[in-house]
Amino acid sequence: MVVCVCNAIKERDVRAAARDGARSACQAYRAMGMQPKCGQCVPFAREIINSERAAA
C-alpha cells in the first residue's frame, strides 16, 4: 500500500524504517532520504510506526 503519494513511499518502507529505529514519521522519511511534502501521509505513517513499535 502506498503511504505517501508525493514521495512514492510504501507501507513496507515505513515499517522497515520503524524496525530500524525511526520513532516518528519525520525520522522514517529522513532514513529514506526524503521529507514529507504535503503532510497528508504523516498521520498514517505515524500509525504504522506506532504499530511496529508495539509489536516489537
mmJSON file of the N, C-alpha and C atoms, coordinates in Angstrom:
{"data_MODEL":{"atom_site":{
"group_PDB":["ATOM","ATOM","ATOM","ATOM","ATOM","ATOM","ATOM","ATOM","ATOM","ATOM","ATOM","ATOM","ATOM","ATOM","ATOM","ATOM","ATOM","ATOM","ATOM","ATOM","ATOM","ATOM","ATOM","ATOM","ATOM","ATOM","ATOM","ATOM","ATOM","ATOM","ATOM","ATOM","ATOM","ATOM","ATOM","ATOM","ATOM","ATOM","ATOM","ATOM","ATOM","ATOM","ATOM","ATOM","ATOM","ATOM","ATOM","ATOM","ATOM","ATOM","ATOM","ATOM","ATOM","ATOM","ATOM","ATOM","ATOM","ATOM","ATOM","ATOM","ATOM","ATOM","ATOM","ATOM","ATOM","ATOM","ATOM","ATOM","ATOM","ATOM","ATOM","ATOM","ATOM","ATOM","ATOM","ATOM","ATOM","ATOM","ATOM","ATOM","ATOM","ATOM","ATOM","ATOM","ATOM","ATOM","ATOM","ATOM","ATOM","ATOM","ATOM","ATOM","ATOM","ATOM","ATOM","ATOM","ATOM","ATOM","ATOM","ATOM","ATOM","ATOM","ATOM","ATOM","ATOM","ATOM","ATOM","ATOM","ATOM","ATOM","ATOM","ATOM","ATOM","ATOM","ATOM","ATOM","ATOM","ATOM","ATOM","ATOM","ATOM","ATOM","ATOM","ATOM","ATOM","ATOM","ATOM","ATOM","ATOM","ATOM","ATOM","ATOM","ATOM","ATOM","ATOM","ATOM","ATOM","ATOM","ATOM","ATOM","ATOM","ATOM","ATOM","ATOM","ATOM","ATOM","ATOM","ATOM","ATOM","ATOM","ATOM","ATOM","ATOM","ATOM","ATOM","ATOM","ATOM","ATOM","ATOM","ATOM","ATOM","ATOM","ATOM","ATOM","ATOM","ATOM","ATOM","ATOM"],
"id":[1,2,3,4,5,6,7,8,9,10,11,12,13,14,15,16,17,18,19,20,21,22,23,24,25,26,27,28,29,30,31,32,33,34,35,36,37,38,39,40,41,42,43,44,45,46,47,48,49,50,51,52,53,54,55,56,57,58,59,60,61,62,63,64,65,66,67,68,69,70,71,72,73,74,75,76,77,78,79,80,81,82,83,84,85,86,87,88,89,90,91,92,93,94,95,96,97,98,99,100,101,102,103,104,105,106,107,108,109,110,111,112,113,114,115,116,117,118,119,120,121,122,123,124,125,126,127,128,129,130,131,132,133,134,135,136,137,138,139,140,141,142,143,144,145,146,147,148,149,150,151,152,153,154,155,156,157,158,159,160,161,162,163,164,165,166,167,168],
"type_symbol":["N","C","C","N","C","C","N","C","C","N","C","C","N","C","C","N","C","C","N","C","C","N","C","C","N","C","C","N","C","C","N","C","C","N","C","C","N","C","C","N","C","C","N","C","C","N","C","C","N","C","C","N","C","C","N","C","C","N","C","C","N","C","C","N","C","C","N","C","C","N","C","C","N","C","C","N","C","C","N","C","C","N","C","C","N","C","C","N","C","C","N","C","C","N","C","C","N","C","C","N","C","C","N","C","C","N","C","C","N","C","C","N","C","C","N","C","C","N","C","C","N","C","C","N","C","C","N","C","C","N","C","C","N","C","C","N","C","C","N","C","C","N","C","C","N","C","C","N","C","C","N","C","C","N","C","C","N","C","C","N","C","C","N","C","C","N","C","C"],
"label_atom_id":["N","CA","C","N","CA","C","N","CA","C","N","CA","C","N","CA","C","N","CA","C","N","CA","C","N","CA","C","N","CA","C","N","CA","C","N","CA","C","N","CA","C","N","CA","C","N","CA","C","N","CA","C","N","CA","C","N","CA","C","N","CA","C","N","CA","C","N","CA","C","N","CA","C","N","CA","C","N","CA","C","N","CA","C","N","CA","C","N","CA","C","N","CA","C","N","CA","C","N","CA","C","N","CA","C","N","CA","C","N","CA","C","N","CA","C","N","CA","C","N","CA","C","N","CA","C","N","CA","C","N","CA","C","N","CA","C","N","CA","C","N","CA","C","N","CA","C","N","CA","C","N","CA","C","N","CA","C","N","CA","C","N","CA","C","N","CA","C","N","CA","C","N","CA","C","N","CA","C","N","CA","C","N","CA","C","N","CA","C","N","CA","C","N","CA","C"],
"label_alt_id":[null,null,null,null,null,null,null,null,null,null,null,null,null,null,null,null,null,null,null,null,null,null,null,null,null,null,null,null,null,null,null,null,null,null,null,null,null,null,null,null,null,null,null,null,null,null,null,null,null,null,null,null,null,null,null,null,null,null,null,null,null,null,null,null,null,null,null,null,null,null,null,null,null,null,null,null,null,null,null,null,null,null,null,null,null,null,null,null,null,null,null,null,null,null,null,null,null,null,null,null,null,null,null,null,null,null,null,null,null,null,null,null,null,null,null,null,null,null,null,null,null,null,null,null,null,null,null,null,null,null,null,null,null,null,null,null,null,null,null,null,null,null,null,null,null,null,null,null,null,null,null,null,null,null,null,null,null,null,null,null,null,null,null,null,null,null,null,null],
"label_comp_id":["MET","MET","MET","VAL","VAL","VAL","VAL","VAL","VAL","CYS","CYS","CYS","VAL","VAL","VAL","CYS","CYS","CYS","ASN","ASN","ASN","ALA","ALA","ALA","ILE","ILE","ILE","LYS","LYS","LYS","GLU","GLU","GLU","ARG","ARG","ARG","ASP","ASP","ASP","VAL","VAL","VAL","ARG","ARG","ARG","ALA","ALA","ALA","ALA","ALA","ALA","ALA","ALA","ALA","ARG","ARG","ARG","ASP","ASP","ASP","GLY","GLY","GLY","ALA","ALA","ALA","ARG","ARG","ARG","SER","SER","SER","ALA","ALA","ALA","CYS","CYS","CYS","GLN","GLN","GLN","ALA","ALA","ALA","TYR","TYR","TYR","ARG","ARG","ARG","ALA","ALA","ALA","MET","MET","MET","GLY","GLY","GLY","MET","MET","MET","GLN","GLN","GLN","PRO","PRO","PRO","LYS","LYS","LYS","CYS","CYS","CYS","GLY","GLY","GLY","GLN","GLN","GLN","CYS","CYS","CYS","VAL","VAL","VAL","PRO","PRO","PRO","PHE","PHE","PHE","ALA","ALA","ALA","ARG","ARG","ARG","GLU","GLU","GLU","ILE","ILE","ILE","ILE","ILE","ILE","ASN","ASN","ASN","SER","SER","SER","GLU","GLU","GLU","ARG","ARG","ARG","ALA","ALA","ALA","ALA","ALA","ALA","ALA","ALA","ALA"],
"label_asym_id":["A","A","A","A","A","A","A","A","A","A","A","A","A","A","A","A","A","A","A","A","A","A","A","A","A","A","A","A","A","A","A","A","A","A","A","A","A","A","A","A","A","A","A","A","A","A","A","A","A","A","A","A","A","A","A","A","A","A","A","A","A","A","A","A","A","A","A","A","A","A","A","A","A","A","A","A","A","A","A","A","A","A","A","A","A","A","A","A","A","A","A","A","A","A","A","A","A","A","A","A","A","A","A","A","A","A","A","A","A","A","A","A","A","A","A","A","A","A","A","A","A","A","A","A","A","A","A","A","A","A","A","A","A","A","A","A","A","A","A","A","A","A","A","A","A","A","A","A","A","A","A","A","A","A","A","A","A","A","A","A","A","A","A","A","A","A","A","A"],
"label_entity_id":["1","1","1","1","1","1","1","1","1","1","1","1","1","1","1","1","1","1","1","1","1","1","1","1","1","1","1","1","1","1","1","1","1","1","1","1","1","1","1","1","1","1","1","1","1","1","1","1","1","1","1","1","1","1","1","1","1","1","1","1","1","1","1","1","1","1","1","1","1","1","1","1","1","1","1","1","1","1","1","1","1","1","1","1","1","1","1","1","1","1","1","1","1","1","1","1","1","1","1","1","1","1","1","1","1","1","1","1","1","1","1","1","1","1","1","1","1","1","1","1","1","1","1","1","1","1","1","1","1","1","1","1","1","1","1","1","1","1","1","1","1","1","1","1","1","1","1","1","1","1","1","1","1","1","1","1","1","1","1","1","1","1","1","1","1","1","1","1"],
"label_seq_id":[1,1,1,2,2,2,3,3,3,4,4,4,5,5,5,6,6,6,7,7,7,8,8,8,9,9,9,10,10,10,11,11,11,12,12,12,13,13,13,14,14,14,15,15,15,16,16,16,17,17,17,18,18,18,19,19,19,20,20,20,21,21,21,22,22,22,23,23,23,24,24,24,25,25,25,26,26,26,27,27,27,28,28,28,29,29,29,30,30,30,31,31,31,32,32,32,33,33,33,34,34,34,35,35,35,36,36,36,37,37,37,38,38,38,39,39,39,40,40,40,41,41,41,42,42,42,43,43,43,44,44,44,45,45,45,46,46,46,47,47,47,48,48,48,49,49,49,50,50,50,51,51,51,52,52,52,53,53,53,54,54,54,55,55,55,56,56,56],
"pdbx_PDB_ins_code":[null,null,null,null,null,null,null,null,null,null,null,null,null,null,null,null,null,null,null,null,null,null,null,null,null,null,null,null,null,null,null,null,null,null,null,null,null,null,null,null,null,null,null,null,null,null,null,null,null,null,null,null,null,null,null,null,null,null,null,null,null,null,null,null,null,null,null,null,null,null,null,null,null,null,null,null,null,null,null,null,null,null,null,null,null,null,null,null,null,null,null,null,null,null,null,null,null,null,null,null,null,null,null,null,null,null,null,null,null,null,null,null,null,null,null,null,null,null,null,null,null,null,null,null,null,null,null,null,null,null,null,null,null,null,null,null,null,null,null,null,null,null,null,null,null,null,null,null,null,null,null,null,null,null,null,null,null,null,null,null,null,null,null,null,null,null,null,null],
"Cartn_x":[0.834,0.0,0.888,0.493,1.231,0.831,1.836,1.611,1.711,2.734,2.997,3.048,2.049,1.987,3.081,3.321,4.31,5.707,6.068,7.409,7.411,6.247,6.106,6.668,6.301,6.751,5.667,6.082,5.148,5.151,4.077,3.927,5.107,5.568,6.695,7.949,8.125,9.281,9.193,7.994,7.803,7.991,7.473,7.646,9.125,9.855,11.286,12.025,11.687,12.322,12.015,10.784,10.397,11.181,11.345,12.126,13.599,14.053,15.451,15.636,14.558,14.704,13.993,13.344,12.622,11.461,11.346,10.294,9.221,9.423,8.437,8.41,7.378,7.267,8.454,8.821,9.938,11.245,11.465,12.679,12.658,11.502,11.391,11.673,11.123,11.344,12.814,13.42,14.848,15.697,15.334,16.079,16.032,14.97,14.837,15.359,15.9,16.432,15.36,14.213,13.091,12.53,11.531,10.799,9.352,8.43,7.031,6.855,6.0,5.757,4.419,3.32,2.016,1.586,2.107,1.837,0.625,-0.155,-1.345,-1.014,0.166,0.556,1.087,1.446,2.114,1.277,-0.028,-0.79,-0.793,-0.921,-0.91,0.462,1.526,2.882,3.092,2.577,2.701,2.004,0.821,0.095,0.907,1.51,2.307,3.502,4.177,5.34,4.927,3.816,3.353,3.003,2.399,2.056,3.306,4.314,5.571,6.267,6.266,6.893,6.157,4.825,4.037,4.279,4.535,4.768,6.163,7.069,8.47,8.657],
"Cartn_y":[-1.172,0.0,1.247,2.241,3.494,4.352,4.818,5.693,7.143,7.442,8.815,8.87,9.498,9.616,10.558,11.639,12.641,12.043,11.138,10.54,9.08,8.533,7.128,6.191,6.45,5.614,4.592,3.351,2.266,1.915,1.249,0.85,0.021,-0.891,-1.744,-0.919,0.198,1.068,1.752,2.209,2.854,1.835,0.631,-0.421,-0.764,-0.85,-1.148,-0.035,1.208,2.333,2.285,1.923,1.808,0.695,-0.426,-1.532,-1.155,-0.228,0.229,1.366,1.746,2.712,4.035,4.287,5.552,5.592,6.697,6.838,7.831,8.478,9.427,9.332,9.91,9.915,10.659,11.79,12.57,11.787,11.05,10.229,9.128,8.539,7.485,8.048,9.208,9.824,10.192,10.75,11.093,9.856,8.744,7.497,7.034,7.439,7.085,8.187,9.254,10.362,11.269,11.327,12.13,12.956,13.765,14.507,14.65,14.758,14.925,16.217,16.16,17.351,17.974,17.333,17.931,17.634,16.555,16.229,15.354,15.046,14.233,12.812,12.345,10.979,10.816,11.901,11.826,11.078,11.346,10.579,9.069,8.685,7.263,6.661,7.365,6.877,6.729,7.668,7.617,6.376,6.049,4.848,3.587,3.531,2.366,2.228,3.322,3.296,2.858,3.387,3.001,1.518,0.987,-0.434,-1.301,-0.875,-1.633,-1.602,-0.456,-0.333,-1.171,-1.227,-2.014,-3.514,-3.912,-5.321,-5.783,-4.839,-5.203,-5.639],
"Cartn_z":[0.0,0.0,0.0,-0.743,-0.803,0.398,1.139,2.288,1.846,1.055,0.63,-0.894,-1.47,-2.922,-3.424,-2.688,-3.117,-3.274,-2.36,-2.375,-2.819,-3.161,-3.556,-2.495,-1.228,-0.115,0.178,0.28,0.544,2.028,2.44,3.839,4.305,3.482,3.886,4.152,3.441,3.671,5.034,5.387,6.69,7.804,7.612,8.619,8.804,7.724,7.808,8.545,8.27,8.962,10.455,10.793,12.201,12.883,12.204,12.775,12.919,12.08,12.154,13.157,13.862,14.936,14.787,13.657,13.491,14.488,15.205,16.199,15.767,14.645,14.129,12.609,12.034,10.577,9.964,10.561,10.016,10.072,11.143,11.23,10.171,9.952,8.938,7.554,7.258,5.946,5.771,6.807,6.72,6.479,7.118,6.931,5.483,4.765,3.357,2.451,3.045,2.259,1.695,2.361,1.876,3.025,2.708,3.731,3.283,4.249,3.865,3.057,2.067,1.242,1.603,1.27,1.579,3.015,3.605,5.001,5.252,4.228,4.44,4.871,4.59,4.907,6.331,6.977,8.286,9.327,9.471,10.467,10.191,8.929,8.579,8.846,8.481,8.746,10.248,11.025,12.489,13.043,12.519,12.951,12.656,11.482,11.104,12.044,12.316,13.206,14.605,15.107,16.428,16.5,15.446,15.448,15.395,14.667,14.623,15.981,16.628,17.943,18.986,18.884,19.828,19.647,18.406,18.108,18.503,18.676,18.983,20.42],
"occupancy":[1.0,1.0,1.0,1.0,1.0,1.0,1.0,1.0,1.0,1.0,1.0,1.0,1.0,1.0,1.0,1.0,1.0,1.0,1.0,1.0,1.0,1.0,1.0,1.0,1.0,1.0,1.0,1.0,1.0,1.0,1.0,1.0,1.0,1.0,1.0,1.0,1.0,1.0,1.0,1.0,1.0,1.0,1.0,1.0,1.0,1.0,1.0,1.0,1.0,1.0,1.0,1.0,1.0,1.0,1.0,1.0,1.0,1.0,1.0,1.0,1.0,1.0,1.0,1.0,1.0,1.0,1.0,1.0,1.0,1.0,1.0,1.0,1.0,1.0,1.0,1.0,1.0,1.0,1.0,1.0,1.0,1.0,1.0,1.0,1.0,1.0,1.0,1.0,1.0,1.0,1.0,1.0,1.0,1.0,1.0,1.0,1.0,1.0,1.0,1.0,1.0,1.0,1.0,1.0,1.0,1.0,1.0,1.0,1.0,1.0,1.0,1.0,1.0,1.0,1.0,1.0,1.0,1.0,1.0,1.0,1.0,1.0,1.0,1.0,1.0,1.0,1.0,1.0,1.0,1.0,1.0,1.0,1.0,1.0,1.0,1.0,1.0,1.0,1.0,1.0,1.0,1.0,1.0,1.0,1.0,1.0,1.0,1.0,1.0,1.0,1.0,1.0,1.0,1.0,1.0,1.0,1.0,1.0,1.0,1.0,1.0,1.0,1.0,1.0,1.0,1.0,1.0,1.0],
"B_iso_or_equiv":[0.0,0.0,0.0,0.0,0.0,0.0,0.0,0.0,0.0,0.0,0.0,0.0,0.0,0.0,0.0,0.0,0.0,0.0,0.0,0.0,0.0,0.0,0.0,0.0,0.0,0.0,0.0,0.0,0.0,0.0,0.0,0.0,0.0,0.0,0.0,0.0,0.0,0.0,0.0,0.0,0.0,0.0,0.0,0.0,0.0,0.0,0.0,0.0,0.0,0.0,0.0,0.0,0.0,0.0,0.0,0.0,0.0,0.0,0.0,0.0,0.0,0.0,0.0,0.0,0.0,0.0,0.0,0.0,0.0,0.0,0.0,0.0,0.0,0.0,0.0,0.0,0.0,0.0,0.0,0.0,0.0,0.0,0.0,0.0,0.0,0.0,0.0,0.0,0.0,0.0,0.0,0.0,0.0,0.0,0.0,0.0,0.0,0.0,0.0,0.0,0.0,0.0,0.0,0.0,0.0,0.0,0.0,0.0,0.0,0.0,0.0,0.0,0.0,0.0,0.0,0.0,0.0,0.0,0.0,0.0,0.0,0.0,0.0,0.0,0.0,0.0,0.0,0.0,0.0,0.0,0.0,0.0,0.0,0.0,0.0,0.0,0.0,0.0,0.0,0.0,0.0,0.0,0.0,0.0,0.0,0.0,0.0,0.0,0.0,0.0,0.0,0.0,0.0,0.0,0.0,0.0,0.0,0.0,0.0,0.0,0.0,0.0,0.0,0.0,0.0,0.0,0.0,0.0],
"pdbx_formal_charge":[null,null,null,null,null,null,null,null,null,null,null,null,null,null,null,null,null,null,null,null,null,null,null,null,null,null,null,null,null,null,null,null,null,null,null,null,null,null,null,null,null,null,null,null,null,null,null,null,null,null,null,null,null,null,null,null,null,null,null,null,null,null,null,null,null,null,null,null,null,null,null,null,null,null,null,null,null,null,null,null,null,null,null,null,null,null,null,null,null,null,null,null,null,null,null,null,null,null,null,null,null,null,null,null,null,null,null,null,null,null,null,null,null,null,null,null,null,null,null,null,null,null,null,null,null,null,null,null,null,null,null,null,null,null,null,null,null,null,null,null,null,null,null,null,null,null,null,null,null,null,null,null,null,null,null,null,null,null,null,null,null,null,null,null,null,null,null,null],
"auth_seq_id":[1,1,1,2,2,2,3,3,3,4,4,4,5,5,5,6,6,6,7,7,7,8,8,8,9,9,9,10,10,10,11,11,11,12,12,12,13,13,13,14,14,14,15,15,15,16,16,16,17,17,17,18,18,18,19,19,19,20,20,20,21,21,21,22,22,22,23,23,23,24,24,24,25,25,25,26,26,26,27,27,27,28,28,28,29,29,29,30,30,30,31,31,31,32,32,32,33,33,33,34,34,34,35,35,35,36,36,36,37,37,37,38,38,38,39,39,39,40,40,40,41,41,41,42,42,42,43,43,43,44,44,44,45,45,45,46,46,46,47,47,47,48,48,48,49,49,49,50,50,50,51,51,51,52,52,52,53,53,53,54,54,54,55,55,55,56,56,56],
"auth_comp_id":["MET","MET","MET","VAL","VAL","VAL","VAL","VAL","VAL","CYS","CYS","CYS","VAL","VAL","VAL","CYS","CYS","CYS","ASN","ASN","ASN","ALA","ALA","ALA","ILE","ILE","ILE","LYS","LYS","LYS","GLU","GLU","GLU","ARG","ARG","ARG","ASP","ASP","ASP","VAL","VAL","VAL","ARG","ARG","ARG","ALA","ALA","ALA","ALA","ALA","ALA","ALA","ALA","ALA","ARG","ARG","ARG","ASP","ASP","ASP","GLY","GLY","GLY","ALA","ALA","ALA","ARG","ARG","ARG","SER","SER","SER","ALA","ALA","ALA","CYS","CYS","CYS","GLN","GLN","GLN","ALA","ALA","ALA","TYR","TYR","TYR","ARG","ARG","ARG","ALA","ALA","ALA","MET","MET","MET","GLY","GLY","GLY","MET","MET","MET","GLN","GLN","GLN","PRO","PRO","PRO","LYS","LYS","LYS","CYS","CYS","CYS","GLY","GLY","GLY","GLN","GLN","GLN","CYS","CYS","CYS","VAL","VAL","VAL","PRO","PRO","PRO","PHE","PHE","PHE","ALA","ALA","ALA","ARG","ARG","ARG","GLU","GLU","GLU","ILE","ILE","ILE","ILE","ILE","ILE","ASN","ASN","ASN","SER","SER","SER","GLU","GLU","GLU","ARG","ARG","ARG","ALA","ALA","ALA","ALA","ALA","ALA","ALA","ALA","ALA"],
"auth_asym_id":["A","A","A","A","A","A","A","A","A","A","A","A","A","A","A","A","A","A","A","A","A","A","A","A","A","A","A","A","A","A","A","A","A","A","A","A","A","A","A","A","A","A","A","A","A","A","A","A","A","A","A","A","A","A","A","A","A","A","A","A","A","A","A","A","A","A","A","A","A","A","A","A","A","A","A","A","A","A","A","A","A","A","A","A","A","A","A","A","A","A","A","A","A","A","A","A","A","A","A","A","A","A","A","A","A","A","A","A","A","A","A","A","A","A","A","A","A","A","A","A","A","A","A","A","A","A","A","A","A","A","A","A","A","A","A","A","A","A","A","A","A","A","A","A","A","A","A","A","A","A","A","A","A","A","A","A","A","A","A","A","A","A","A","A","A","A","A","A"],
"auth_atom_id":["N","CA","C","N","CA","C","N","CA","C","N","CA","C","N","CA","C","N","CA","C","N","CA","C","N","CA","C","N","CA","C","N","CA","C","N","CA","C","N","CA","C","N","CA","C","N","CA","C","N","CA","C","N","CA","C","N","CA","C","N","CA","C","N","CA","C","N","CA","C","N","CA","C","N","CA","C","N","CA","C","N","CA","C","N","CA","C","N","CA","C","N","CA","C","N","CA","C","N","CA","C","N","CA","C","N","CA","C","N","CA","C","N","CA","C","N","CA","C","N","CA","C","N","CA","C","N","CA","C","N","CA","C","N","CA","C","N","CA","C","N","CA","C","N","CA","C","N","CA","C","N","CA","C","N","CA","C","N","CA","C","N","CA","C","N","CA","C","N","CA","C","N","CA","C","N","CA","C","N","CA","C","N","CA","C","N","CA","C","N","CA","C","N","CA","C"],
"pdbx_PDB_model_num":[1,1,1,1,1,1,1,1,1,1,1,1,1,1,1,1,1,1,1,1,1,1,1,1,1,1,1,1,1,1,1,1,1,1,1,1,1,1,1,1,1,1,1,1,1,1,1,1,1,1,1,1,1,1,1,1,1,1,1,1,1,1,1,1,1,1,1,1,1,1,1,1,1,1,1,1,1,1,1,1,1,1,1,1,1,1,1,1,1,1,1,1,1,1,1,1,1,1,1,1,1,1,1,1,1,1,1,1,1,1,1,1,1,1,1,1,1,1,1,1,1,1,1,1,1,1,1,1,1,1,1,1,1,1,1,1,1,1,1,1,1,1,1,1,1,1,1,1,1,1,1,1,1,1,1,1,1,1,1,1,1,1,1,1,1,1,1,1]
}}}
